[in-house]
Amino acid sequence: MSGRLFERLTHLNKEDVSEAIRLLTAGEIKKAKEFILQTVESKGPTREEWTQFLLYIGIKAGDQERGDPIQRHAFALCCFEAASDVNTAEERRAIIPDLVASAHYNLGNALSDSGDYPEAIRELREAVKMKPDNPSYHNNLGIVFLSTYDYVQAKSQFDAAREMFSRIGLEKWATRSKGLSHL
């Protein structure tokens, strides 16, 4: 943790942090948010301090190379979703939805890698819904549809990705998506 951020987070009680992590790890986002907001009201750490903490541990969880990738990305998603409701700082409002969409994307990819295609599709669709202008989200959703032999949906996603890649000047990726859409 960077020194400045660590100094700001030392206002958080270790027991409170452990409880928040326990709730997030269990996927109990609503309870975690309620717990965090209670500590803000009763113990003094600000919403901003909790937001910084949630964003930090979410990013760290997603960046880890050890452990089950599905659990890591699901935990990161929980952290980002909790941060979106706890947050009040204007400058963070723009980045949190991007982090949530990215966490859905990463979780979808991990689920796809494990062969859980229905859940992968659900997570990748959520990423596409949140960031419809991200061609990589469409491309990977197309790959999962291809894995499930849903060629119509795969083609639709590859076409969307190809058009977006072309628009932003990434012809190499646009060509790849075009090739995949002809399978």
Disulfide bonds with the S-S distance in Angstrom:
none
